[in-house]
Amino acid sequence: MEEDGEAKIPFGDPARHERRAERLRACRTRVLHRIVLLLLAAAFVVAGFFARLAAVGLPAAWVERLEALVSSGSFAVELDRVTFSVASGSLRIGEANVYQTGLLRPPVARVQGAAIVVRPKPCRPDATWIDSVEIAELSVSMPAFGEESEAAAEAESPDEDRGPTIPDFPAVAFRCRRADILGLRAHGLNGLVSARDGVIEVDEAHARFNAPGEIAQRMEGSVKIDPVAYTFSSDGQGSLDPNKLAALLETVDAPSVVRELAKFEFPAAAPRVEAAYRYDPAHGVRTLRLALEGGMSLYNGVQISGFRGVVDVGGDGAWNRVGVEDLHVERPEGAVDGRLDLDLDGETIDFRAVSTIDPLRCAAMIGLLDADTDLPLAFENPTVVTAEGVFGFSDSSEERTSIRISARAPALDAKGVRFTGVSADGTMEGTVLDVPEISAAVFGGTLEGSLCLALASASCPTSRLAAAVELKDVRHEEFSRVAGSAVEDSRGRLDLTAELAGPLDDIVSTALLRTTASGRLSMRDCRVFRVPFFSGAGDLLSGSVPGVDLLLEEDRLVAKGTYEDGRLQLTRLDIQGSVFSIRGRGRAWRDGEIDLTLDVHPFNRGSWIGKGVYYLFTPLAKILAIRATGTVRNPRWSSARLSSGSDRK
């Protein structure tokens, strides 16, 4: 029913209905608030429970159960500060130590700051729960596969029961921020680790070995470890400074390899490396193969432009053999190609090398000279040196040394003297280097010589050198210029033969107190009295016989002498010219002091006229006798009519 166009409620009071609806809404709100408060209380209770777990750690029984789960009959694992994060579903371990069962020693491995993400699976309380592992620091202080352990000895009998091993588990992703594995330090390590039949396998491994500020060094590869059989193998490739392996090689008793690696320096970039490592002591297997290729670097302090080679390290039950194949070393002036086998037990190196590098730089690279040694020699390139044989590098093996050497150089400069077409062939037997054939062209003539160097040894503590040289038909003008007695426009030629022997340090230092020598000098058609040493004698003769200096032109000189105890004894001095014949005798000392007497005879005693008038002019000859004293560089010429002796012995 409607009245005045408005709807009427047929019964009841509208205000009452409104109050009732309001009460219902208030009741529902109070119930909802109570439910929310109850849920929040439950959440706080659960959160508090797990927060309590995180603060105190898992109960000891739970930790022991985890230790038993990851331990085996060969290794025991101890866990410390174990907590569980509900939010991330990860098990956090403050520290984990791995011990080899039955051996009293520090832990073979230590993990600090590990986070293990788990994915629980129904009815599978094993390692398959692990999804990934992240480690702050990992260190392996000594190998878990040492021959000295009883387990390693048992591994020599493959037919026997191997006993408990690490339980199998599928591939687990792992990341490690810092690792130290037997001294090999990585600043980032990740990959996939799994176990099958007791063998731990690491695949898709990536490692970064350079610290901040160092040249980039990264390797990738795979690793297999059998902790019960004590075997280890790995393959990898990348860039790595081999010196990073020094601590690891020291740990596995390969110090000689470390010493060889220490000769390398890589200031610009680490070499490219392909590596393979095998270790199986039960079967006497120890091999390390490194294929290296690099650019600018240093070896024994000598800069090289590039290199490559394959290094094999191994032996029968010990690290006692190093082989290098496909060796190629480059410098701006040439290259070295060759191979070598290093026997550490026999202390010998069997090698062959062909080099076009400056021989002095090669000598520095192999350690015979210091890299910064400044020697007065310079070889013109390409100087080709071929050497092969066996070298004993210890006192006990030096007698096994037997090397053949051949060298050819377009030219050689030594203290301003230029030798061309240089060639030498020799051998080294024991500690004696014998080069019987040396030849070159010099001063417009030829040089032939020999050299014998006996290095210091247990039987002879002093190195000794014996050398012989023969100059033939060389230009006197060129020779005199180098000898410090230059004579311009001298058309003469000369021959020189000399031999010397003595302690090497005595000869190199030019002390010459313990050196002996002998020599012969022959000058043909030379202007002898224009030589600075004899110029004073020519002036003295000109004063005695006016005008004779105009005739002192083409002369011949022959001189022989011996050197011993720091003194040169002139046994023969003959000068034959168109005007005079001269015979001389005398001595010279190491400090340059001289005492020389010349008997001058008119005419050339070698001619028939000179022989005929010799006795006729004998009184005049005695008047013309002259004497030289003072020093070689500043001789004083005078008449020798009185005594020609000397007070100096």
Secondary structure, DSSP 8 states (H G I E B T S, - for coil): -EETTEE--SSS-HHHHHHHHHHHHHHHHHHHHHHHHHHHHHHHHHHHHHHHHHHH-S-HHHHHHHHHHH--SSEEEEEEEEEEETTTTEEEEEEEEEEETT--SS-SEEEEEEEEEE---TT--SGGGEEEEEEEEEEE-S-S--TTSHHHHHHT-TTS--------EEEEEEEEEEEEETTEEES-EEEEEEEETTEEEEEEEEEE---TTS---EEEEEEEEETTTTEEEEEEEEE--GGGGHHHHHHTT-HHHHHHHTTEE-SS---EEEEEEEEEGGGTEEEEEEEEEESSEEETTEEESEEEEEEEEEEESSS-EEEEEEEEEEETTEEEEEEEEEETTTTEEEEEEEE-S-HHHHHHHTTSS-TT---SEEE-S--EEEEEEEEE-STTTGGG-EEEEEEEEEEEEETTEEEEEEEEEEEEETTEEEEEEEEEEETTEEEEEEEEEE---SS--S-EEEEEEEEEEEEHHHHHHHHT---TT---EEEEEEEEEEEHHHHHTT--SS-EEEEEEEEEEE-GGGSHHHHHHHHHHHHHSTTGGGT--SEEEEEEEEEETTEEEEEEEEEEESSEEEEEEEEEETTSBEEEEEEEEES-TTSHHHHHHTTTTHHHHHHT-EEEEEBSSSEEEEE-SS----S--
